[in-house]
Amino acid sequence: RVSAKGRGDPTAVRQLFDWSLEAGLAGQTVRLRCDQEPAIMGLCQDFAGVRAPAVTLLETSPVSSSSSVAGVNRYCQSLAADVRALKAQVEQTTGRTLSASSSVFAWLPRHAAWLRNRCQPYLGKATPVVQVNHRSYESEILTFGAAVMVHLPRATELPKLEQWWSLGLWLGKTSLSDEHLVGTASVLVTSR
């Protein structure tokens, strides 16, 4: 979940940078096109700064020129449909309504994009992950929002009778290390 809209949000910049690594763009010249909304332009400028010394060419699309970012708009429509499907699956499984303000809902777009990169062929070809890594993704994927037990970080430093495991919700996997992301009542845990 991003902490603020626009410039200065290290979470959004880090996730964009991780995506670029996952896409095989490390060290390559990248052309990044965005609309003229100041928050998006700021994010793109911060991303270019993090990628340096790799070259990032920043372009802004003309006002009211949706055709100049048509591919992105189509991807966003598909991703929104995936988010709606995941939301419906969580609601059906739990019997609860998942509101857009929920901390769990904030993880849906990220997980939908993660699934799309590993499970959805692109333009009738292989998935994006296969195109970059030249091998299919074969690791375990759980159901979004599934209740799981997770080993707490630094649990071995706790007294022997303290609880080392916690109940949490499975929120996806990390892009680069393929660790599970589990949200507990108090903390986000990454775990093998």
Residue frames as a rotation matrix with the C-alpha (Angstrom) as fourth column:
ARG 1
0.588 0.809 0.000 0.00
0.809 -0.588 0.000 0.00
0.000 0.000 -1.000 0.00
VAL 2
-0.240 -0.662 0.710 1.36
0.592 -0.679 -0.434 3.38
0.769 0.317 0.555 -0.92
SER 3
-0.356 0.026 -0.934 1.77
0.904 -0.244 -0.351 5.87
-0.237 -0.969 0.063 1.91
ALA 4
-0.031 0.342 -0.939 1.00
0.008 -0.939 -0.343 9.00
-0.999 -0.018 0.026 -0.11
LYS 5
0.722 0.325 0.610 0.02
0.604 0.134 -0.786 9.98
-0.337 0.936 -0.099 -3.63
GLY 6
0.941 -0.305 0.143 2.83
-0.122 -0.704 -0.700 11.29
0.315 0.641 -0.700 -5.81
ARG 7
0.163 -0.985 0.046 6.43
-0.242 -0.086 -0.966 12.19
0.956 0.147 -0.253 -5.07
GLY 8
-0.370 -0.521 0.770 8.27
-0.823 -0.201 -0.531 10.96
0.432 -0.830 -0.354 -2.04
ASP 9
0.648 0.584 0.489 6.47
-0.736 0.645 0.206 7.66
-0.195 -0.494 0.847 -1.52
PRO 10
-0.386 -0.922 -0.010 9.29
-0.897 0.373 0.238 5.13
-0.216 0.101 -0.971 -1.10
THR 11
-0.237 0.366 0.900 6.88
-0.073 0.917 -0.393 2.16
-0.969 -0.159 -0.190 -1.22
ALA 12
0.804 0.594 -0.020 5.48
-0.031 0.009 -0.999 3.03
-0.594 0.804 0.026 -4.64
VAL 13
0.450 -0.724 -0.523 8.94
-0.892 -0.334 -0.305 3.79
0.046 0.604 -0.796 -6.05
ARG 14
-0.490 -0.659 0.571 10.35
-0.709 0.682 0.180 0.54
-0.508 -0.317 -0.801 -4.62
GLN 15
0.104 0.608 0.787 7.50
0.108 0.780 -0.616 -1.53
-0.989 0.149 0.015 -6.07
LEU 16
0.915 0.174 -0.364 7.95
-0.306 -0.291 -0.907 0.10
-0.264 0.941 -0.213 -9.47
PHE 17
0.050 -0.980 -0.194 11.70
-0.999 -0.051 -0.001 -0.56
-0.009 0.194 -0.981 -9.29
ASP 18
-0.431 -0.149 0.890 11.13
-0.365 0.931 -0.021 -4.22
-0.825 -0.334 -0.456 -8.29
TRP 19
0.636 0.710 0.303 8.72
0.064 0.343 -0.937 -4.57
-0.769 0.615 0.173 -11.22
SER 20
0.700 -0.413 -0.583 11.40
-0.715 -0.393 -0.578 -3.23
0.010 0.821 -0.570 -13.57
LEU 21
-0.422 -0.855 0.300 13.86
-0.855 0.485 0.180 -5.84
-0.300 -0.181 -0.937 -12.28
GLU 22
-0.135 0.487 0.863 11.25
-0.032 0.868 -0.495 -8.58
-0.990 -0.094 -0.101 -12.67
ALA 23
0.851 0.518 -0.090 10.64
-0.056 -0.083 -0.995 -7.39
-0.523 0.852 -0.041 -16.24
GLY 24
0.356 -0.802 0.479 14.34
0.865 0.477 0.155 -7.76
-0.353 0.359 0.864 -17.03
LEU 25
0.785 0.048 0.618 14.92
0.394 -0.808 -0.437 -4.01
0.479 0.587 -0.653 -17.43
ALA 26
0.724 -0.562 -0.400 17.90
0.297 -0.269 0.916 -3.65
-0.623 -0.782 -0.028 -15.06
GLY 27
-0.226 -0.951 -0.211 20.58
0.267 -0.268 0.926 -1.45
-0.937 0.153 0.314 -16.60
GLN 28
-0.390 0.135 0.911 18.64
0.920 0.095 0.380 -0.99
-0.035 0.986 -0.161 -19.85
THR 29
-0.982 0.175 -0.065 17.44
-0.182 -0.975 0.127 2.30
-0.041 0.137 0.990 -21.27
VAL 30
-0.462 0.887 -0.021 13.74
0.851 0.436 -0.291 2.56
-0.249 -0.152 -0.956 -20.45
ARG 31
-0.831 0.360 0.425 11.16
-0.089 -0.839 0.537 4.88
0.549 0.409 0.729 -22.00
LEU 32
-0.617 0.618 -0.488 8.50
0.746 0.260 -0.614 5.73
-0.252 -0.742 -0.621 -19.42
ARG 33
-0.726 0.461 0.510 5.37
0.051 -0.703 0.709 7.50
0.686 0.541 0.487 -20.63
CYS 34
-0.556 0.594 -0.581 2.80
0.778 0.127 -0.615 8.99
-0.292 -0.794 -0.533 -18.27
ASP 35
0.361 0.705 0.611 -0.01
0.773 -0.592 0.226 11.48
0.521 0.391 -0.759 -18.37
GLN 36
-0.304 -0.539 0.786 0.40
0.156 -0.842 -0.517 15.02
0.940 -0.034 0.340 -17.05
GLU 37
0.829 0.558 -0.039 -1.03
0.099 -0.077 0.992 14.40
0.550 -0.826 -0.119 -13.59
PRO 38
0.284 -0.786 0.549 1.56
-0.771 -0.528 -0.357 15.83
0.570 -0.322 -0.756 -11.14
ALA 39
0.454 -0.090 0.886 1.42
-0.722 0.545 0.426 12.81
-0.522 -0.834 0.182 -8.81
ILE 40
0.884 -0.109 0.455 2.20
0.307 0.869 -0.389 10.35
-0.353 0.483 0.801 -11.63
MET 41
0.695 -0.666 0.270 4.90
-0.026 -0.399 -0.916 12.61
0.718 0.630 -0.295 -13.08
GLY 42
0.326 -0.558 0.763 6.51
-0.928 -0.342 0.147 12.85
0.179 -0.756 -0.630 -9.63
LEU 43
0.651 -0.036 0.758 6.48
-0.289 0.912 0.291 9.08
-0.702 -0.409 0.583 -9.21
CYS 44
0.902 -0.306 0.305 8.10
0.417 0.434 -0.798 8.64
0.112 0.847 0.520 -12.62
GLN 45
0.507 -0.745 0.434 10.80
-0.436 -0.655 -0.617 11.19
0.744 0.124 -0.657 -11.78
ASP 46
0.349 -0.348 0.870 11.54
-0.888 0.174 0.426 9.44
-0.299 -0.921 -0.248 -8.47
PHE 47
0.824 0.001 0.566 11.71
0.103 0.983 -0.152 6.08
-0.557 0.184 0.810 -10.27
ALA 48
0.800 -0.563 0.206 14.19
0.167 -0.121 -0.978 7.52
0.576 0.818 -0.003 -12.80
GLY 49
0.354 -0.671 0.652 16.32
-0.834 -0.541 -0.105 8.73
0.423 -0.507 -0.751 -9.89
VAL 50
0.484 -0.115 0.867 16.38
-0.574 0.707 0.414 5.28
-0.661 -0.698 0.277 -8.28
ARG 51
0.906 -0.080 0.415 17.35
0.329 0.751 -0.573 3.63
-0.266 0.655 0.707 -11.59
ALA 52
0.750 -0.661 -0.026 20.30
-0.558 -0.612 -0.561 5.97
0.354 0.435 -0.827 -12.16
PRO 53
-0.428 -0.477 -0.768 22.88
-0.357 -0.691 0.628 5.58
-0.830 0.543 0.126 -13.63
ALA 54
-0.564 0.323 0.760 20.64
0.749 0.587 0.307 3.54
-0.347 0.742 -0.573 -15.99
VAL 55
-0.982 0.169 -0.087 18.92
-0.190 -0.873 0.449 5.87
0.000 0.458 0.889 -18.45
THR 56
-0.319 0.946 0.057 15.19
0.810 0.304 -0.502 6.48
-0.492 -0.114 -0.863 -18.05
LEU 57
-0.949 0.068 0.309 13.57
0.162 -0.736 0.657 8.60
0.272 0.673 0.687 -20.75
LEU 58
-0.491 0.800 -0.344 10.51
0.501 -0.063 -0.863 10.36
-0.713 -0.596 -0.370 -19.36
GLU 59
-0.890 0.329 0.314 7.70
0.159 -0.423 0.892 11.32
0.427 0.844 0.325 -21.71
THR 60
-0.586 0.797 -0.144 4.37
0.018 -0.165 -0.986 12.92
-0.810 -0.581 0.082 -20.95
SER 61
-0.487 0.510 0.708 1.39
0.872 0.322 0.368 12.32
-0.040 0.797 -0.602 -23.16
PRO 62
-0.862 0.233 0.451 -0.56
-0.059 -0.929 0.366 15.28
0.504 0.289 0.814 -24.54
VAL 63
-0.719 0.679 0.149 -3.64
-0.341 -0.158 -0.927 16.39
-0.606 -0.717 0.345 -22.63
SER 64
0.284 0.959 0.022 -6.79
-0.567 0.186 -0.802 14.52
-0.773 0.215 0.597 -23.73
SER 65
0.044 -0.341 -0.939 -4.75
-0.940 0.305 -0.155 12.09
0.339 0.889 -0.307 -25.82
SER 66
0.406 0.191 0.894 -5.88
-0.669 0.728 0.148 8.72
-0.622 -0.658 0.423 -24.54
SER 67
0.988 -0.022 -0.152 -4.67
-0.099 0.670 -0.736 7.03
0.118 0.742 0.660 -27.72
SER 68
0.249 -0.968 0.030 -1.05
-0.615 -0.182 -0.767 7.79
0.748 0.172 -0.641 -26.78
VAL 69
-0.683 -0.429 0.591 -1.37
-0.729 0.439 -0.524 5.53
-0.034 -0.789 -0.613 -23.74
ALA 70
0.225 0.900 -0.373 -3.98
-0.902 0.337 0.268 3.14
0.367 0.276 0.888 -25.15
GLY 71
-0.038 -0.311 -0.950 -2.01
-0.043 0.950 -0.309 -0.03
0.998 0.029 -0.049 -24.32
VAL 72
-0.950 -0.313 -0.010 -1.70
0.023 -0.040 -0.999 1.04
0.312 -0.949 0.045 -20.70
ASN 73
-0.433 0.867 0.247 -5.38
-0.898 -0.392 -0.199 1.92
-0.076 -0.308 0.948 -20.52
ARG 74
0.314 0.533 -0.786 -6.30
-0.613 0.746 0.261 -1.52
0.725 0.399 0.561 -21.87
TYR 75
-0.467 -0.563 -0.682 -3.99
0.217 0.675 -0.705 -3.19
0.857 -0.478 -0.193 -19.34
CYS 76
-0.933 0.138 0.332 -5.61
-0.359 -0.437 -0.825 -1.17
0.031 -0.889 0.457 -16.53
GLN 77
0.025 0.992 -0.124 -9.07
-0.975 0.052 0.217 -2.31
0.222 0.116 0.968 -17.67
SER 78
0.234 0.001 -0.972 -7.95
-0.162 0.986 -0.038 -5.94
0.958 0.167 0.231 -17.63
LEU 79
-0.765 -0.589 -0.262 -6.28
0.190 0.183 -0.965 -5.53
0.616 -0.787 -0.028 -14.24
ALA 80
-0.643 0.614 0.458 -9.42
-0.766 -0.519 -0.379 -3.91
0.005 -0.594 0.804 -12.81
ALA 81
0.368 0.772 -0.518 -11.45
-0.736 0.583 0.346 -6.92
0.569 0.254 0.783 -14.00
ASP 82
-0.134 -0.512 -0.849 -8.93
0.208 0.823 -0.529 -9.24
0.969 -0.248 -0.003 -12.32
VAL 83
-0.942 -0.194 0.275 -9.22
-0.190 -0.369 -0.910 -7.22
0.278 -0.909 0.310 -9.09
ARG 84
-0.146 0.966 0.214 -13.02
-0.980 -0.170 0.102 -7.50
0.135 -0.195 0.972 -9.20
ALA 85
0.410 0.259 -0.875 -12.75
-0.317 0.939 0.130 -11.27
0.855 0.224 0.467 -9.69
LEU 86
-0.541 -0.672 -0.506 -10.31
0.304 0.405 -0.863 -11.65
0.784 -0.620 -0.015 -6.79
LYS 87
-0.802 0.320 0.504 -12.53
-0.584 -0.593 -0.554 -9.45
0.122 -0.739 0.663 -4.60
ALA 88
0.245 0.948 -0.204 -15.57
-0.883 0.305 0.356 -11.61
0.399 0.093 0.912 -5.43
GLN 89
0.136 -0.280 -0.950 -13.57
0.067 0.960 -0.273 -14.76
0.988 -0.027 0.150 -4.63
VAL 90
-0.880 -0.475 -0.013 -12.52
0.076 -0.113 -0.991 -13.36
0.470 -0.872 0.135 -1.22
GLU 91
-0.516 0.757 0.401 -16.09
-0.856 -0.475 -0.205 -12.30
0.035 -0.449 0.893 -0.45
GLN 92
0.402 0.666 -0.629 -17.50
-0.629 0.700 0.339 -15.67
0.666 0.259 0.700 -1.47
THR 93
-0.157 -0.568 -0.808 -14.89
0.242 0.771 -0.589 -17.57
0.958 -0.288 0.016 0.56
THR 94
-0.933 -0.334 -0.136 -15.16
0.220 -0.227 -0.949 -15.46
0.286 -0.915 0.285 3.72
GLY 95
-0.039 0.987 -0.154 -18.83
0.947 0.086 0.311 -14.46
0.320 -0.134 -0.938 3.55
ARG 96
0.127 0.005 -0.992 -17.75
0.599 -0.798 0.073 -10.87
-0.791 -0.603 -0.104 4.23
THR 97
0.904 0.159 0.398 -17.86
0.411 -0.585 -0.699 -7.74
0.121 0.795 -0.594 2.09
LEU 98
-0.061 -0.982 -0.176 -14.42
0.931 -0.120 0.344 -6.40
-0.359 -0.143 0.922 1.24
SER 99
0.867 0.416 -0.275 -14.50
0.329 -0.892 -0.312 -2.59
-0.375 0.180 -0.909 1.12
ALA 100
0.613 -0.633 0.473 -12.07
0.410 -0.256 -0.875 -0.49
0.675 0.731 0.103 -0.90
SER 101
0.458 -0.432 0.777 -10.80
-0.690 -0.724 0.004 1.07
0.561 -0.538 -0.629 2.34
SER 102
0.978 -0.065 0.200 -9.81
-0.081 0.761 0.644 -2.34
-0.194 -0.645 0.739 3.75
SER 103
0.163 -0.986 -0.035 -6.08
-0.799 -0.153 0.581 -2.98
-0.579 -0.067 -0.813 4.27
VAL 104
-0.169 -0.164 0.972 -6.59
0.251 0.946 0.203 -6.34
-0.953 0.278 -0.118 2.54
PHE 105
0.788 0.539 0.299 -8.16
0.432 -0.137 -0.892 -4.69
-0.439 0.831 -0.341 -0.52
ALA 106
0.642 -0.596 -0.482 -5.00
-0.626 -0.771 0.119 -2.61
-0.442 0.225 -0.868 -0.98
TRP 107
-0.363 -0.831 0.423 -3.11
-0.425 0.551 0.718 -5.83
-0.829 0.081 -0.553 -1.86
LEU 108
0.407 0.634 0.658 -5.55
0.274 0.603 -0.749 -6.94
-0.872 0.485 0.072 -4.59
PRO 109
0.925 -0.057 -0.377 -4.15
-0.365 -0.415 -0.833 -4.87
-0.108 0.908 -0.405 -7.51
ARG 110
-0.014 -0.999 0.038 -0.60
-0.976 0.022 0.217 -5.93
-0.218 -0.034 -0.975 -6.69
HIS 111
-0.368 -0.092 0.925 -1.55
-0.205 0.979 0.015 -9.60
-0.907 -0.184 -0.379 -6.55
ALA 112
0.707 0.671 0.222 -3.65
0.117 0.198 -0.973 -9.34
-0.697 0.714 0.061 -9.73
ALA 113
0.674 -0.541 -0.503 -0.65
-0.736 -0.435 -0.519 -7.93
0.062 0.720 -0.691 -11.61
TRP 114
-0.332 -0.806 0.491 1.63
-0.824 0.501 0.265 -10.59
-0.459 -0.316 -0.830 -10.09
LEU 115
0.023 0.434 0.900 -0.74
0.093 0.896 -0.435 -13.34
-0.995 0.094 -0.020 -11.29
ARG 116
0.907 0.355 -0.226 -1.08
-0.148 -0.232 -0.961 -11.77
-0.393 0.906 -0.158 -14.73
ASN 117
0.284 -0.891 -0.355 2.73
-0.958 -0.274 -0.081 -11.74
-0.025 0.363 -0.931 -15.15
ARG 118
-0.631 -0.601 0.491 2.97
-0.647 0.756 0.094 -15.45
-0.428 -0.259 -0.866 -14.30
CYS 119
-0.477 0.546 0.689 -0.26
0.243 0.835 -0.494 -16.99
-0.845 -0.068 -0.531 -15.52
GLN 120
0.605 0.784 -0.136 -1.62
0.139 -0.273 -0.952 -14.94
-0.784 0.557 -0.274 -18.42
PRO 121
-0.153 -0.652 0.743 -0.02
0.926 0.168 0.338 -15.28
-0.346 0.739 0.578 -21.88
TYR 122
0.008 0.050 -0.999 0.73
-0.005 -0.999 -0.050 -11.89
-1.000 0.005 -0.008 -23.43
LEU 123
0.094 0.140 -0.986 -0.43
-0.891 -0.429 -0.146 -11.24
-0.444 0.892 0.085 -27.01
GLY 124
0.881 0.372 -0.292 -0.84
-0.465 0.795 -0.389 -14.96
0.087 0.478 0.874 -27.67
LYS 125
0.053 -0.933 -0.356 2.75
-0.339 0.319 -0.885 -15.66
0.939 0.167 -0.299 -26.61
ALA 126
-0.220 -0.237 -0.946 4.25
0.727 0.607 -0.321 -16.87
0.650 -0.759 0.039 -23.35
THR 127
0.795 0.434 -0.423 3.61
0.604 -0.516 0.607 -15.12
0.045 -0.739 -0.672 -20.03
PRO 128
0.761 -0.529 0.375 5.80
-0.410 -0.841 -0.354 -12.10
0.503 0.116 -0.856 -19.28
VAL 129
0.493 -0.600 0.631 7.75
-0.673 0.196 0.713 -14.11
-0.551 -0.776 -0.307 -16.69
VAL 130
0.545 -0.287 0.788 8.48
0.484 0.875 -0.016 -16.87
-0.685 0.390 0.615 -19.22
GLN 131
0.861 -0.203 0.466 9.53
0.353 -0.420 -0.836 -14.29
0.365 0.885 -0.290 -21.80
VAL 132
0.607 -0.650 0.457 12.07
-0.723 -0.690 -0.021 -12.81
0.329 -0.317 -0.889 -19.35
ASN 133
0.133 -0.549 0.825 13.26
-0.835 0.386 0.392 -15.92
-0.534 -0.741 -0.407 -17.48
HIS 134
-0.227 -0.167 -0.959 12.82
-0.850 0.515 0.111 -18.51
0.476 0.841 -0.259 -20.26
ARG 135
-0.863 0.100 -0.495 11.09
0.256 0.932 -0.258 -20.88
0.435 -0.350 -0.830 -17.85
SER 136
0.046 0.980 0.191 7.57
0.056 -0.194 0.979 -21.17
0.997 -0.035 -0.064 -16.51
TYR 137
-0.455 -0.076 0.887 6.56
-0.814 -0.369 -0.449 -20.27
0.361 -0.926 0.106 -12.98
GLU 138
-0.056 0.393 -0.918 5.96
-0.046 0.917 0.395 -23.46
0.997 0.064 -0.033 -11.04
SER 139
-0.950 -0.312 -0.013 6.01
0.011 0.006 -1.000 -22.43
0.312 -0.950 -0.002 -7.37
GLU 140
-0.439 0.796 -0.417 3.08
0.898 0.406 -0.171 -22.77
0.034 -0.449 -0.893 -5.01
ILE 141
-0.810 0.330 0.485 0.32
-0.233 -0.940 0.249 -20.15
0.538 0.088 0.839 -5.21
LEU 142
-0.755 0.581 -0.305 -2.31
0.582 0.378 -0.720 -20.01
-0.303 -0.721 -0.623 -2.48
THR 143
0.096 0.872 0.480 -5.78
0.867 -0.310 0.390 -18.49
0.489 0.379 -0.786 -2.68
PHE 144
-0.624 -0.307 0.719 -5.71
0.056 -0.935 -0.351 -14.75
0.779 -0.179 0.600 -2.02
GLY 145
-0.099 0.562 0.821 -6.96
-0.832 -0.499 0.241 -14.04
0.545 -0.660 0.517 1.50
ALA 146
0.402 0.213 -0.891 -6.53
0.121 0.952 0.282 -17.64
0.908 -0.221 0.357 2.68
ALA 147
0.773 -0.131 0.621 -5.99
-0.633 -0.235 0.738 -18.04
0.049 -0.963 -0.265 6.41
VAL 148
0.454 -0.722 -0.523 -2.45
0.192 0.652 -0.734 -19.31
0.870 0.232 0.434 7.04
MET 149
0.902 -0.344 -0.261 -0.06
0.248 -0.082 0.965 -19.73
-0.353 -0.936 0.011 9.94
VAL 150
0.632 -0.720 0.285 3.22
0.047 -0.332 -0.942 -17.85
0.773 0.609 -0.176 9.53
HIS 151
0.258 -0.681 -0.685 6.49
0.960 0.262 0.102 -18.12
0.110 -0.684 0.722 11.45
LEU 152
0.974 0.175 -0.146 7.09
0.202 -0.959 0.197 -14.74
-0.106 -0.221 -0.969 13.08
PRO 153
0.399 -0.883 0.246 10.31
0.086 -0.231 -0.969 -12.91
0.913 0.408 -0.016 12.28
ARG 154
-0.430 -0.731 0.530 12.89
-0.538 -0.265 -0.801 -13.14
0.726 -0.629 -0.279 15.06
ALA 155
0.643 0.765 -0.009 10.74
-0.480 0.413 0.774 -15.77
0.596 -0.494 0.633 16.78
THR 156
0.398 -0.548 -0.736 13.82
0.557 0.781 -0.281 -17.63
0.729 -0.298 0.616 17.97
GLU 157
-0.661 -0.632 0.405 14.74
0.099 -0.608 -0.787 -14.60
0.744 -0.480 0.465 20.08
LEU 158
0.149 0.811 0.565 11.48
-0.698 -0.319 0.641 -14.88
0.700 -0.490 0.519 22.04
PRO 159
-0.406 -0.193 0.893 11.21
-0.839 0.466 -0.281 -16.79
-0.361 -0.864 -0.351 25.32
LYS 160
-0.985 -0.151 -0.085 10.68
-0.172 0.896 0.410 -20.51
0.014 0.418 -0.908 24.70
LEU 161
-0.559 0.828 0.056 7.02
0.673 0.492 -0.552 -20.51
-0.484 -0.270 -0.832 25.77
GLU 162
-0.254 0.449 -0.857 6.04
-0.393 -0.857 -0.333 -17.50
-0.884 0.253 0.394 23.64
GLN 163
0.620 0.589 0.518 4.11
0.280 0.451 -0.848 -18.06
-0.733 0.671 0.115 20.42
TRP 164
-0.500 -0.859 -0.108 6.42
0.081 -0.170 0.982 -18.32
-0.862 0.482 0.155 17.36
TRP 165
-0.787 0.323 0.526 3.58
0.601 0.206 0.772 -18.57
0.142 0.924 -0.356 14.85
SER 166
-0.618 0.630 -0.471 0.72
-0.198 -0.704 -0.682 -16.24
-0.761 -0.328 0.559 14.07
LEU 167
0.004 0.728 0.685 -2.50
0.830 0.380 -0.408 -16.52
-0.558 0.570 -0.603 12.12
GLY 168
-0.484 -0.167 -0.859 -2.60
-0.213 -0.930 0.301 -14.27
-0.849 0.329 0.414 9.07
LEU 169
0.702 0.706 0.094 -4.04
0.011 0.122 -0.992 -13.78
-0.712 0.698 0.078 5.60
TRP 170
-0.218 -0.764 0.607 -2.11
0.721 0.294 0.628 -14.78
-0.658 0.575 0.487 2.48
LEU 171
0.503 0.380 -0.776 -1.68
-0.042 -0.887 -0.461 -11.64
-0.863 0.264 -0.430 0.37
GLY 172
0.943 -0.176 -0.282 0.54
-0.288 -0.010 -0.958 -12.93
0.166 0.984 -0.061 -2.42
LYS 173
0.547 -0.837 0.030 4.23
0.779 0.521 0.350 -13.43
-0.308 -0.168 0.936 -3.08
THR 174
0.282 -0.556 -0.782 7.18
-0.192 -0.831 0.521 -11.13
-0.940 0.003 -0.341 -3.52
SER 175
0.924 0.113 -0.366 8.26
-0.365 -0.032 -0.930 -10.55
-0.117 0.993 0.012 -7.09
LEU 176
0.304 -0.914 -0.271 11.99
-0.810 -0.097 -0.579 -11.00
0.502 0.395 -0.769 -6.69
SER 177
-0.666 -0.638 0.388 12.52
-0.744 0.524 -0.415 -13.53
0.062 -0.565 -0.823 -3.85
ASP 178
-0.272 0.667 -0.694 9.24
-0.293 0.629 0.720 -15.47
0.917 0.399 0.024 -4.31
GLU 179
-0.976 -0.025 -0.218 8.48
0.200 0.299 -0.933 -15.34
0.089 -0.954 -0.287 -0.58
HIS 180
-0.098 0.992 -0.083 4.93
0.861 0.126 0.493 -15.50
0.500 -0.023 -0.866 0.76
LEU 181
-0.802 0.006 0.597 3.38
-0.214 -0.937 -0.278 -12.20
0.557 -0.350 0.753 1.93
VAL 182
-0.163 0.730 -0.664 1.21
0.786 0.503 0.360 -12.72
0.597 -0.463 -0.655 5.01
GLY 183
-0.377 0.149 0.914 -0.66
-0.374 -0.927 -0.004 -9.98
0.847 -0.343 0.406 6.81
THR 184
-0.493 0.224 -0.840 -1.15
0.784 0.533 -0.318 -10.60
0.377 -0.816 -0.439 10.52
ALA 185
0.591 0.770 -0.240 -3.15
0.793 -0.499 0.350 -8.45
0.150 -0.397 -0.905 12.93
SER 186
0.739 -0.310 -0.598 -0.05
0.188 -0.758 0.625 -6.33
-0.647 -0.574 -0.502 13.59
VAL 187
-0.078 -0.897 -0.435 2.57
-0.516 -0.337 0.787 -6.81
-0.853 0.286 -0.437 10.88
LEU 188
0.822 0.164 -0.544 3.29
-0.564 0.365 -0.741 -7.88
0.077 0.917 0.393 7.30
VAL 189
0.193 -0.740 0.645 5.51
-0.390 0.545 0.742 -10.97
-0.900 -0.395 -0.183 7.27
THR 190
0.390 -0.180 -0.903 7.50
-0.858 0.286 -0.427 -12.38
0.335 0.941 -0.043 4.37
SER 191
0.100 -0.261 0.960 8.15
-0.637 0.725 0.263 -16.08
-0.765 -0.637 -0.094 4.71
ARG 192
-0.745 -0.352 -0.566 9.36
-0.653 0.558 0.513 -19.06
0.136 0.752 -0.645 2.72
